[in-house]
Amino acid sequence: MLRVLFVATSFVAAAAAQTLFPLPPAPASNPQTQDKALLGMALFFEEQLSSTSQVACATCHDFAFGGVDPRTPAALNPGPDGVFGTADDQRGSPGVPQMGAGGAVSLHPVHGFGSNVTRRRAMTVLNSGYHTALGYEGGSATLEALAAVPILHSTEMAHAGRTWAQVVDKLAAARPLTLAVDLPPRLQTFLAGRTYPQLFEQAFGAGAVISQATITRALASYLRTLNTDRSKWDLHRHGQYLLTEQEQLGIALFNSPANGATSCRTCHGDFEARVAQEGPVVGQMTMTNSGPYGSFFPTRLLFHNLGIRPIAEDRGRQNLTNLGGDGAKFRVASLRNVELTAPYFHNGSAATLRDVLDFYDRGGDFHVNQAAQLTPRGYTVAEKDALVAALRLLTDPRVAGGQMPFDRPRIGAATLRHAGDLGYGAPTATGPLVATAPFNPLVGESLFRVTLRGATPGAPLLLLLDTQAAAVVMPFGLGVAGSPSLVVAAAGVAQSSGTAFRGTSVLPMAIPNLPALSGQFLVAQWLAVEPALGEPLATSNALFLPIW
């Protein structure tokens, strides 16, 4: 019996280690190691890598959704016309609020004190180790270069003017993943109560320090482990899955021109046999010298203007090359796990795979500088259903299921370790009184502050603090936390701001660097004198502020 158990266990371990296409290459300057990948895993889920301690790489690249951002459908920019709810709206990812060079929060004309939103939906990071033209414009040739971008980006993770020295100092003082819960066992074992300086030495050797180079190399090493080679299509290529008739039809349609329009396969190589030897390389390109990290110049087959929106709304690759012919061209997307990654296209304008096929079927919507062979296709309903069935073959079930290497801790507001809202603010002439906490209230967070918008300019304000969340009904129907520990933290007046946000206030509240505060919480709430509303006082929503 013991021998049978040993054989079975060995088989399972071997199957788990098996890859159905080769691992992505690593540059000589960053050879792949398990410790570096585990450090990169910790950093990928580390919200303290952002200026506000509220955004991690994993915030916008959620494995449960194929490595993209599930918040995209509701994360809007008004587009060039400046008006929400029109055709040029852009769907992206919420990042950090607008902040100055010192971290001071300021009012954004569209998003107020809320998170800024990127102009494009996040691309998946899965299988990214196989590509040498990364990002929508192909601006990064290596994962090491790509990993550096969001950490200093003033919409995604950083305050204006953030430097690598500031990133390093913050990370060196941070308790690893203190805001995350349900850490996978392999990550718990690697962290083992150590500090980030100790973890960087573990990964890079004695004397190694936290730096831009070591941060980005660790992140890149982790990304090179995120390869989805267990889809039904991969199993089929290895004789372990039999295609249905509908799936076979979908593959045939994918590989064939349709009424003069080029085949899907021309740009998307996901179903090609070479994937088993090379990995899921996106698009087609030529290289000026050999090797995935040599100098390169992608051919036009890797970037296309599909006719999604007019060129003026997003110049695409032209932003990088300044070539007029690159207007509204974007990198060909990988179709791996595509059923998990809605909404589609760079602006999130297609809600479903059927919407995408309808778009291609009509030959796109805007035809200036559009790819010449992207013309109407004339698919039948049955053919579109077959194409969707074929695309679903590319889903690796381990991704949404959270199985290695896609195992992950929980981060974000759902952990109850972020500042959160309690209740609703009283209405004013332009909307409710809205309190926010743009930073997580971590021990030692000198930039922590609370904000208010929606008051009448010049209205007197009070900020109330308590250690209990139970609401007590006060005179005039106010609901505030009313325990004996209730204190008035500050007084002031609402500052004049744009009509949409009325009067605003920003109150700095540095969190002392006292370990005893960890695990405590505060409740904060603004009180405004608003006689014009018919009641002399009004309250904002309350803020639940757990300190970690």
C-alpha positions as CSV (number, residue, x, y, z in Angstrom):
1,M,0.0,0.0,0.0
2,L,2.8,2.5,0.9
3,R,4.5,1.7,-2.4
4,V,1.3,2.4,-4.3
5,L,0.8,5.6,-2.5
6,F,4.4,6.7,-3.2
7,V,4.0,5.9,-6.9
8,A,0.7,7.8,-7.1
9,T,2.1,10.8,-5.3
10,S,5.1,10.9,-7.5
11,F,2.9,10.8,-10.6
12,V,0.8,13.7,-9.4
13,A,3.9,15.8,-8.6
14,A,5.3,15.0,-12.1
15,A,2.1,16.0,-13.7
16,A,2.0,19.2,-11.8
17,A,5.5,20.0,-13.0
18,Q,4.9,19.1,-16.6
19,T,4.7,22.0,-19.1
20,L,2.8,21.7,-22.4
21,F,4.9,24.5,-24.0
22,P,8.4,25.6,-23.0
23,L,9.1,28.1,-20.3
24,P,9.7,31.7,-21.4
25,P,13.4,32.7,-21.7
26,A,15.0,34.9,-19.0
27,P,17.7,37.4,-19.8
28,A,21.2,36.7,-18.7
29,S,21.1,39.6,-16.3
30,N,18.1,38.0,-14.4
31,P,18.4,34.2,-14.4
32,Q,15.3,32.5,-13.0
33,T,15.3,31.3,-9.4
34,Q,12.5,30.1,-7.2
35,D,13.3,32.6,-4.4
36,K,13.3,35.5,-6.9
37,A,9.9,34.4,-8.2
38,L,8.5,34.1,-4.7
39,L,9.8,37.6,-3.8
40,G,8.2,38.8,-7.0
41,M,4.9,37.1,-6.0
42,A,5.0,39.0,-2.7
43,L,5.6,42.3,-4.4
44,F,2.9,41.6,-7.0
45,F,0.3,41.5,-4.2
46,E,1.9,44.2,-2.1
47,E,-0.4,47.2,-1.8
48,Q,2.3,49.1,0.1
49,L,4.2,49.3,-3.2
50,S,1.9,52.2,-4.1
51,S,2.0,55.7,-2.6
52,T,-1.4,55.2,-1.0
53,S,-0.9,51.5,0.1
54,Q,-4.2,50.8,-1.6
55,V,-3.1,49.6,-5.1
56,A,-1.0,46.5,-5.9
57,C,-0.1,45.1,-9.3
58,A,-2.7,42.4,-8.6
59,T,-5.4,45.1,-8.0
60,C,-5.6,45.7,-11.8
61,H,-4.4,42.2,-12.9
62,D,-6.8,39.8,-11.2
63,F,-6.2,36.1,-12.0
64,A,-9.9,35.3,-11.4
65,F,-10.5,37.4,-14.5
66,G,-7.7,36.2,-16.7
67,G,-5.2,38.7,-15.4
68,V,-7.2,41.9,-16.2
69,D,-9.3,44.3,-14.1
70,P,-12.9,43.3,-13.3
71,R,-13.6,46.9,-12.2
72,T,-13.2,48.1,-15.8
73,P,-16.9,48.1,-16.8
74,A,-17.6,50.7,-14.1
75,A,-14.3,52.6,-14.2
76,L,-14.9,55.4,-16.7
77,N,-13.2,58.4,-18.1
78,P,-15.5,60.8,-20.0
79,G,-13.3,60.7,-23.1
80,P,-12.4,63.6,-25.4
81,D,-15.8,65.2,-25.2
82,G,-15.6,65.5,-21.4
83,V,-19.1,64.1,-20.9
84,F,-20.0,60.8,-19.3
85,G,-22.4,58.5,-20.9
86,T,-21.4,59.2,-24.6
87,A,-19.8,56.9,-27.2
88,D,-16.3,58.1,-26.6
89,D,-16.2,57.1,-22.9
90,Q,-13.1,55.1,-22.0
91,R,-13.0,52.2,-19.6
92,G,-9.9,51.6,-17.6
93,S,-8.6,50.8,-14.1
94,P,-9.0,52.9,-10.9
95,G,-5.6,53.8,-9.4
96,V,-4.6,56.5,-7.0
97,P,-6.2,59.9,-6.4
98,Q,-4.5,63.0,-7.8
99,M,-1.6,63.8,-5.6
100,G,1.2,66.4,-5.6
101,A,4.9,65.8,-5.3
102,G,4.7,65.6,-1.5
103,G,1.8,63.2,-1.5
104,A,-0.8,65.9,-0.8
105,V,-4.2,65.0,-2.3
106,S,-5.8,67.5,-4.6
107,L,-9.2,67.7,-6.3
108,H,-9.3,66.1,-9.8
109,P,-11.7,67.9,-12.2
110,V,-13.4,64.6,-13.1
111,H,-12.8,62.2,-10.3
112,G,-12.7,64.6,-7.3
113,F,-10.8,63.0,-4.4
114,G,-11.6,59.5,-5.8
115,S,-9.2,57.3,-7.7
116,N,-8.0,58.5,-11.1
117,V,-8.9,56.0,-13.9
118,T,-6.5,54.9,-16.7
119,R,-7.6,55.6,-20.3
120,R,-7.3,51.9,-21.3
121,R,-8.3,48.6,-19.8
122,A,-5.4,46.7,-18.2
123,M,-3.8,44.1,-20.4
124,T,-3.4,40.6,-19.0
125,V,0.0,39.7,-17.5
126,L,-0.4,36.0,-18.1
127,N,2.0,34.5,-20.6
128,S,3.7,37.9,-20.9
129,G,7.2,36.3,-20.6
130,Y,6.9,35.2,-24.2
131,H,6.5,38.7,-25.7
132,T,9.1,41.3,-26.7
133,A,6.7,44.1,-27.5
134,L,4.9,44.7,-24.3
135,G,2.0,47.1,-23.6
136,Y,-0.6,48.4,-26.1
137,E,2.1,50.4,-27.9
138,G,4.9,47.9,-27.6
139,G,7.0,50.3,-25.6
140,S,8.7,47.8,-23.3
141,A,10.9,45.1,-24.7
142,T,11.3,43.2,-21.4
143,L,9.3,42.4,-18.3
144,E,11.9,44.1,-16.2
145,A,11.3,47.4,-18.1
146,L,7.5,46.9,-18.0
147,A,7.4,46.3,-14.3
148,A,9.0,49.6,-13.6
149,V,6.3,51.7,-15.3
150,P,3.2,51.5,-13.0
151,I,5.2,52.0,-9.7
152,L,6.0,55.6,-10.7
153,H,2.9,56.3,-12.8
154,S,0.8,59.1,-11.2
155,T,-2.5,57.5,-12.2
156,E,-1.7,53.9,-11.4
157,M,0.3,53.7,-8.2
158,A,2.2,56.9,-7.4
159,H,2.0,60.5,-6.4
160,A,3.4,63.1,-8.8
161,G,7.2,63.1,-8.9
162,R,7.6,59.9,-7.0
163,T,11.2,58.6,-7.0
164,W,12.7,55.1,-6.7
165,A,14.4,56.2,-3.5
166,Q,11.0,56.9,-2.0
167,V,9.7,53.5,-3.2
168,V,12.8,51.8,-1.7
169,D,12.4,53.6,1.7
170,K,8.8,52.7,2.0
171,L,9.2,49.1,1.1
172,A,12.2,48.7,3.5
173,A,10.0,49.9,6.4
174,A,6.9,47.9,5.4
175,R,5.8,44.7,7.1
176,P,5.4,42.3,4.1
177,L,1.8,41.8,2.9
178,T,0.3,43.1,6.2
179,L,-2.8,44.2,4.2
180,A,-3.3,40.8,2.6
181,V,-5.1,37.7,4.0
182,D,-5.3,34.0,3.1
183,L,-1.7,33.8,1.9
184,P,-0.9,30.6,-0.1
185,P,1.2,28.2,1.9
186,R,4.3,28.6,-0.4
187,L,4.1,32.4,0.2
188,Q,3.7,32.0,4.0
189,T,6.8,29.7,4.0
190,F,8.9,32.2,2.0
191,L,7.9,35.2,4.1
192,A,8.3,33.4,7.5
193,G,8.1,36.7,9.5
194,R,11.1,38.3,7.7
195,T,11.4,41.9,6.6
196,Y,11.7,43.0,3.0
197,P,15.5,43.7,3.4
198,Q,15.9,40.1,4.6
199,L,13.8,38.8,1.7
200,F,15.7,40.6,-0.9
201,E,19.0,39.1,0.5
202,Q,17.3,35.7,0.4
203,A,16.4,36.2,-3.3
204,F,19.5,38.0,-4.6
205,G,22.2,36.9,-2.2
206,A,24.1,38.3,0.8
207,G,24.6,42.0,0.6
208,A,21.8,42.6,-1.9
209,V,19.7,45.6,-1.3
210,I,16.2,46.9,-2.3
211,S,16.5,48.9,-5.5
212,Q,14.7,49.6,-8.8
213,A,16.7,46.8,-10.3
214,T,16.0,44.1,-7.7
215,I,12.3,45.1,-7.4
216,T,11.7,44.9,-11.2
217,R,13.8,41.7,-11.6
218,A,11.8,40.0,-8.9
219,L,8.5,41.0,-10.4
220,A,9.7,39.9,-13.8
221,S,10.8,36.5,-12.4
222,Y,7.3,36.0,-11.0
223,L,5.6,37.0,-14.2
224,R,7.6,34.4,-16.1
225,T,6.0,31.7,-14.0
226,L,2.4,32.7,-15.0
227,N,2.0,30.5,-18.1
228,T,-1.3,29.0,-19.0
229,D,-0.5,25.8,-20.7
230,R,-3.3,23.5,-19.4
231,S,-6.2,24.7,-21.6
232,K,-8.3,22.2,-23.5
233,W,-6.5,23.2,-26.7
234,D,-3.1,22.4,-25.1
235,L,-4.5,19.1,-23.9
236,H,-5.9,18.4,-27.4
237,R,-2.5,19.1,-29.0
238,H,-1.1,16.4,-26.7
239,G,-3.8,13.9,-27.3
240,Q,-5.6,14.4,-24.0
241,Y,-8.8,16.1,-25.2
242,L,-11.1,15.4,-28.1
243,L,-12.6,18.4,-29.8
244,T,-16.4,18.6,-30.3
245,E,-17.8,19.1,-33.8
246,Q,-18.7,22.7,-32.9
247,E,-15.1,23.4,-31.6
248,Q,-13.7,21.8,-34.8
249,L,-15.9,24.2,-36.9
250,G,-14.7,27.1,-34.8
251,I,-11.0,26.2,-35.3
252,A,-11.6,25.8,-39.1
253,L,-13.3,29.2,-39.2
254,F,-10.6,30.8,-37.2
255,N,-7.9,29.6,-39.6
256,S,-9.8,30.5,-42.8
257,P,-10.3,33.8,-44.6
258,A,-13.9,34.9,-44.7
259,N,-15.3,36.7,-47.8
260,G,-12.0,38.4,-48.5
261,A,-11.3,39.4,-44.9
262,T,-8.1,38.0,-43.5
263,S,-8.3,35.0,-41.2
264,C,-8.1,35.4,-37.4
265,R,-5.0,33.2,-37.5
266,T,-3.1,35.8,-39.5
267,C,-2.7,38.0,-36.4
268,H,-3.6,35.7,-33.5
269,G,-1.2,32.7,-33.4
270,D,-2.8,31.1,-30.3
271,F,-3.9,28.0,-32.1
272,E,-0.8,27.4,-34.2
273,A,1.2,24.2,-33.7
274,R,4.4,26.2,-33.1
275,V,3.0,27.2,-29.6
276,A,4.0,23.8,-28.4
277,Q,7.6,24.5,-29.3
278,E,7.8,28.3,-28.8
279,G,5.1,29.2,-26.3
280,P,2.1,31.6,-27.1
281,V,4.0,34.4,-28.8
282,V,1.6,37.1,-29.9
283,G,1.4,38.3,-33.5
284,Q,4.2,38.1,-36.0
285,M,7.4,40.2,-35.9
286,T,10.9,40.3,-37.4
287,M,14.1,40.7,-35.4
288,T,17.2,42.5,-36.4
289,N,19.3,40.0,-34.5
290,S,18.5,36.7,-32.9
291,G,17.2,36.1,-29.4
292,P,14.1,37.5,-27.6
293,Y,16.1,40.2,-25.9
294,G,18.0,41.5,-28.9
295,S,17.1,44.7,-30.6
296,F,13.9,44.4,-32.6
297,F,11.6,46.2,-34.9
298,P,8.1,44.7,-35.0
299,T,6.5,44.4,-38.4
300,R,3.1,46.0,-38.9
301,L,1.5,42.6,-38.4
302,L,1.9,43.0,-34.6
303,F,0.0,46.3,-34.5
304,H,-3.3,47.2,-36.1
305,N,-6.0,49.9,-36.2
306,L,-9.1,47.8,-36.0
307,G,-11.5,50.8,-36.4
308,I,-12.7,50.7,-32.8
309,R,-12.8,54.5,-32.3
310,P,-11.6,57.6,-34.2
311,I,-7.8,58.1,-34.2
312,A,-8.0,61.4,-32.3
313,E,-9.4,59.7,-29.2
314,D,-6.3,57.5,-28.7
315,R,-3.4,57.6,-31.1
316,G,-2.2,54.2,-29.9
317,R,1.3,53.2,-31.2
318,Q,1.6,56.7,-32.8
319,N,2.2,58.0,-29.2
320,L,5.4,55.9,-29.2
321,T,6.6,56.2,-32.8
322,N,5.3,59.6,-33.9
323,L,4.5,58.0,-37.2
324,G,1.3,59.0,-38.8
325,G,0.7,55.5,-40.2
326,D,0.6,54.2,-36.6
327,G,-2.5,56.2,-35.7
328,A,-4.9,54.1,-33.5
329,K,-2.8,51.0,-33.9
330,F,-2.6,48.7,-30.9
331,R,-0.7,45.5,-30.2
332,V,-2.5,42.3,-31.1
333,A,-4.0,40.7,-28.0
334,S,-3.4,37.2,-26.8
335,L,-6.6,35.1,-26.9
336,R,-5.4,32.9,-24.0
337,N,-8.1,32.8,-21.3
338,V,-10.1,35.4,-23.4
339,E,-13.4,34.2,-22.0
340,L,-12.4,35.5,-18.6
341,T,-11.1,38.9,-19.7
342,A,-14.2,40.9,-20.7
343,P,-14.8,43.7,-21.5
344,Y,-12.7,43.7,-24.7
345,F,-10.6,46.0,-26.8
346,H,-8.3,48.7,-25.4
347,N,-11.2,50.9,-24.3
348,G,-13.4,48.1,-23.0
349,S,-16.2,48.9,-25.5
350,A,-17.2,45.3,-26.3
351,A,-18.9,43.6,-23.4
352,T,-18.9,40.0,-24.6
353,L,-17.1,37.7,-27.1
354,R,-20.2,37.8,-29.2
355,D,-19.9,41.6,-29.3
356,V,-16.3,41.2,-30.5
357,L,-17.4,38.8,-33.3
358,D,-20.2,41.2,-34.3
359,F,-17.6,44.0,-34.5
360,Y,-15.3,42.0,-36.8
361,D,-18.3,40.7,-38.8
362,R,-19.3,44.2,-39.8
363,G,-15.7,45.2,-40.6
364,G,-15.2,47.6,-37.7
365,D,-16.7,51.0,-37.1
366,F,-14.2,53.6,-38.1
367,H,-12.3,53.2,-41.3
368,V,-9.6,55.9,-41.4
369,N,-6.2,54.2,-41.4
370,Q,-7.9,50.9,-40.6
371,A,-6.3,47.6,-41.4
372,A,-6.9,47.0,-45.1
373,Q,-8.2,43.4,-44.8
374,L,-10.5,44.0,-41.9
375,T,-13.7,43.9,-44.0
376,P,-17.2,42.4,-43.4
377,R,-17.2,38.6,-43.0
378,G,-20.7,37.4,-43.2
379,Y,-20.7,34.9,-40.4
380,T,-23.8,33.0,-39.6
381,V,-25.2,32.8,-36.0
382,A,-24.0,29.1,-35.9
383,E,-20.5,30.1,-37.1
384,K,-20.3,32.8,-34.4
385,D,-21.3,30.3,-31.8
386,A,-18.6,27.9,-33.1
387,L,-16.0,30.6,-32.9
388,V,-16.9,31.4,-29.3
389,A,-16.7,27.7,-28.5
390,A,-13.2,27.6,-30.1
391,L,-12.0,30.6,-28.1
392,R,-13.2,29.0,-24.9
393,L,-10.7,26.1,-25.6
394,L,-7.9,28.5,-24.6
395,T,-9.0,28.9,-21.0
396,D,-6.7,27.3,-18.4
397,P,-9.0,26.2,-15.5
398,R,-6.2,26.8,-13.0
399,V,-6.4,30.6,-13.6
400,A,-9.8,31.3,-12.3
401,G,-9.6,28.4,-9.8
402,G,-6.5,29.9,-8.1
403,Q,-4.4,26.8,-8.5
404,M,-0.6,27.0,-8.7
405,P,1.0,29.0,-10.2
406,F,-2.0,31.2,-10.0
407,D,-2.6,30.8,-6.3
408,R,-3.0,34.1,-4.6
409,P,-3.8,35.9,-1.3
410,R,-6.8,38.1,-1.0
411,I,-6.2,41.9,-1.1
412,G,-8.3,45.0,-1.3
413,A,-11.4,46.2,0.5
414,A,-12.8,42.7,0.9
415,T,-10.2,41.9,3.4
416,L,-11.6,44.7,5.8
417,R,-8.1,46.0,6.1
418,H,-8.7,49.0,3.9
419,A,-10.4,52.3,5.0
420,G,-14.1,51.7,4.3
421,D,-17.4,53.6,4.2
422,L,-20.2,53.4,6.7
423,G,-23.6,54.8,5.7
424,Y,-24.4,57.7,3.5
425,G,-23.8,61.5,3.6
426,A,-26.6,64.0,3.9
427,P,-27.8,65.6,0.6
428,T,-26.7,69.1,-0.3
429,A,-27.6,71.3,-3.2
430,T,-25.3,69.3,-5.6
431,G,-25.3,65.9,-4.0
432,P,-24.3,64.2,-0.8
433,L,-21.5,65.0,1.6
434,V,-18.8,62.5,0.7
435,A,-15.9,61.6,3.0
436,T,-13.0,59.6,1.7
437,A,-9.7,58.2,3.0
438,P,-7.3,58.2,0.1
439,F,-4.5,56.4,2.1
440,N,-4.7,53.2,4.1
441,P,-4.2,54.1,7.8
442,L,-1.0,52.1,8.4
443,V,1.2,52.6,11.5
444,G,3.7,55.3,10.7
445,E,1.8,56.6,7.6
446,S,2.8,60.3,7.6
447,L,0.7,61.1,4.6
448,F,-2.6,59.8,5.9
449,R,-5.5,62.2,5.6
450,V,-9.3,62.4,5.3
451,T,-11.2,64.4,2.7
452,L,-14.7,65.9,2.2
453,R,-16.6,67.2,-0.8
454,G,-20.1,68.4,-1.3
455,A,-20.4,71.0,1.4
456,T,-21.4,74.6,0.8
457,P,-18.3,76.8,0.3
458,G,-17.5,78.6,3.6
459,A,-19.6,76.2,5.7
460,P,-18.0,75.5,9.1
461,L,-16.8,71.9,9.5
462,L,-16.0,69.6,12.3
463,L,-14.3,66.2,12.1
464,L,-15.5,63.7,14.6
465,L,-13.5,60.7,15.7
466,D,-14.5,57.7,17.7
467,T,-13.4,54.1,18.5
468,Q,-16.8,52.6,18.0
469,A,-18.9,52.1,14.9
470,A,-22.3,52.0,16.6
471,A,-24.4,55.0,15.5
472,V,-26.4,57.1,17.9
473,V,-29.3,59.3,16.7
474,M,-28.5,62.9,17.6
475,P,-30.6,66.1,17.4
476,F,-31.7,67.0,13.8
477,G,-31.7,63.3,12.8
478,L,-27.9,63.1,12.7
479,G,-26.4,59.6,13.0
480,V,-22.9,59.8,14.5
481,A,-20.7,57.5,16.6
482,G,-21.6,58.6,20.1
483,S,-19.6,56.7,22.6
484,P,-17.7,58.5,25.5
485,S,-14.6,58.4,23.4
486,L,-16.1,60.7,20.7
487,V,-13.7,63.6,20.1
488,V,-13.7,66.6,17.8
489,A,-10.4,66.2,15.9
490,A,-10.4,69.5,13.9
491,A,-12.4,72.5,12.9
492,G,-12.3,74.5,9.7
493,V,-14.4,75.7,6.8
494,A,-15.2,74.2,3.4
495,Q,-13.0,75.6,0.7
496,S,-14.5,76.7,-2.6
497,S,-14.1,74.2,-5.4
498,G,-15.7,73.3,-8.7
499,T,-19.5,73.3,-9.0
500,A,-19.6,69.5,-9.2
501,F,-17.8,69.1,-5.9
502,R,-18.9,72.3,-4.1
503,G,-16.9,73.0,-0.9
504,T,-14.1,70.6,0.0
505,S,-11.7,70.0,2.8
506,V,-8.5,67.9,3.2
507,L,-7.2,67.2,6.7
508,P,-3.8,65.6,7.2
509,M,-3.8,63.0,10.1
510,A,-0.4,61.4,10.4
511,I,-0.6,57.9,12.0
512,P,2.0,57.7,14.8
513,N,4.7,55.0,14.4
514,L,3.6,53.1,17.4
515,P,3.3,49.3,17.0
516,A,0.7,49.1,19.7
517,L,-1.8,50.9,17.4
518,S,-1.8,47.9,15.0
519,G,-5.1,46.2,15.1
520,Q,-7.0,49.2,16.5
521,F,-9.5,51.2,14.5
522,L,-11.2,54.6,14.3
523,V,-14.4,55.9,13.0
524,A,-14.3,59.3,11.4
525,Q,-17.2,61.5,10.2
526,W,-17.5,65.1,9.1
527,L,-20.1,67.5,10.5
528,A,-21.0,70.5,8.4
529,V,-23.1,73.6,9.4
530,E,-25.6,73.8,6.5
531,P,-28.4,76.2,7.4
532,A,-29.4,76.7,3.7
533,L,-30.6,73.1,3.7
534,G,-33.4,73.8,6.2
535,E,-31.5,71.9,8.9
536,P,-28.6,73.6,10.7
537,L,-26.3,70.5,10.6
538,A,-25.5,67.7,8.2
539,T,-23.2,64.7,8.4
540,S,-21.1,62.9,5.8
541,N,-20.8,59.2,5.5
542,A,-18.6,57.7,8.2
543,L,-15.2,56.2,7.5
544,F,-14.1,52.9,9.1
545,L,-10.3,53.2,9.6
546,P,-8.5,50.0,10.7
547,I,-4.9,50.6,11.6
548,W,-2.3,48.0,10.6
